[in-house]
Amino acid sequence: MGRRIETKRPATWEDLAAAPEHMVAELIDGTLYLSPRPATPHARAAIVLAQDIGGPFDRGRGGPGGWILLIEPQLRLGGNGFVPDVAGWRRDRMPQLPEVTALELAPDWICEVRSPSTEALDRKTKMPKYASAGVPWLWLVDPASELLEEFRLDDQKYVPSGVYSEDDKARIQPFEAVELDLSALWSR
């Protein structure tokens, strides 16, 4: 799990802003979590996924467009501060990208790329918070096991809606208009 920073008082937005730049800092239920920057397999999976989805959905190249995608955006949702690996908003909900350091509008899709240091934080702590914030779609990507898990929001809980692995070619919601080649995500 990302390293918890224990304090005698609840952590604040100021604590989050003062975190070392070489760490990913998140504020969840008054606790500051610091995680190391991702290793190369993690970073590779995140950028390839963002490129494969970004072309057709963010840029409208070979796909329907209609989305804004960001890598590692700072989110402020329900009093918590998150930094998902990749997030997307439908343009009908966020027509223009605001010039802010932290977005307060919940994304329509979040992707967390799991690593040994953040797996428990992503699954156990962040997933329920994303559900409470109303994020309709969540993907968990694990480069080590070459696995992508798809979840959809149902009654404020995530339910599994697909598992894809290794060299699968798949149409995964909410980006099912384009087939993804998962083999491109894995550092081989």
C-alpha positions, -999 to 999 in steps of 0.1 A, spaced: 0 0 0 12 35 -6 31 46 25 7 62 50 20 93 67 7 92 103 1 126 119 -14 136 152 -41 155 133 -59 148 101 -38 156 70 -48 187 51 -46 201 15 -15 220 27 1 186 36 -7 173 2 8 204 -15 39 201 6 46 165 -4 79 157 -21 77 161 -59 93 127 -65 63 110 -48 26 106 -58 6 122 -30 -30 115 -22 -52 126 6 -79 101 16 -101 104 47 -76 127 64 -46 104 57 -18 114 35 -5 86 12 28 88 -5 37 64 -33 69 62 -53 67 73 -90 58 43 -111 83 18 -124 87 15 -162 62 -14 -168 35 7 -150 44 39 -168 44 20 -202 10 5 -196 -5 39 -187 9 58 -217 1 31 -242 -34 29 -229 -38 66 -230 -25 68 -266 -47 39 -278 -78 54 -263 -68 91 -267 -65 90 -305 -101 78 -313 -118 92 -282 -100 124 -272 -88 134 -306 -115 117 -327 -89 100 -350 -104 67 -361 -131 69 -335 -161 88 -322 -143 115 -302 -163 131 -274 -139 127 -245 -111 146 -226 -84 122 -213 -57 131 -188 -27 112 -174 -23 116 -136 -48 144 -130 -52 157 -95 -88 151 -84 -106 166 -55 -137 144 -49 -157 143 -17 -130 160 4 -103 136 -9 -74 141 -32 -66 114 -58 -42 110 -86 -54 82 -109 -31 70 -136 -55 79 -164 -89 95 -163 -115 106 -188 -145 129 -190 -173 129 -216 -173 163 -233 -210 166 -228 -202 168 -191 -169 188 -194 -169 206 -227 -136 225 -221 -107 215 -200 -105 241 -171 -72 257 -162 -70 244 -126 -45 224 -106 -72 200 -93 -104 189 -110 -136 187 -88 -158 171 -115 -158 133 -111 -145 116 -142 -166 92 -163 -138 67 -164 -107 60 -143 -79 36 -149 -55 26 -122 -24 7 -132 -15 -15 -103 20 -19 -89 31 -38 -58 33 -6 -37 -2 7 -47 -23 -24 -53 -40 -25 -19 -45 13 -19 -61 12 -54 -84 -17 -48 -93 -14 -11 -92 23 -4 -96 42 -37 -122 20 -55 -150 26 -29 -142 63 -29 -145 65 -67 -178 46 -65 -191 71 -39 -181 99 -62 -202 84 -90 -174 74 -114 -193 50 -138 -164 30 -151 -131 18 -135 -103 -3 -150 -76 -19 -130 -45 -28 -151 -18 -51 -138 13 -52 -160 29 -80 -140 1 -105 -146 -9 -89 -180 -45 -84 -168 -71 -57 -173 -102 -58 -151 -132 -38 -161 -158 -26 -135 -190 -7 -139 -208 12 -112 -241 -4 -100 -259 10 -70 -228 29 -57 -206 -3 -59 -184 -16 -86 -193 -49 -102 -169 -68 -124 -180 -66 -160 -150 -80 -178 -115 -95 -174 -90 -94 -203 -55 -107 -204 -23 -112 -223 -28 -108 -261 -66 -103 -260 -82 -79 -285 -112 -65 -268 -139 -38 -269 -141 -26 -233 -167 -2 -220 -169 28 -221 -146 27 -251 -161 -3 -269 -164 16 -302 -127 7 -308 -109 -26 -304 -79 -25 -281 -49 -48 -285 -38 -55 -250 -5 -70 -260 7 -34 -266 3 -26 -228 28 -51 -215 66 -46 -214 79 -76 -232 
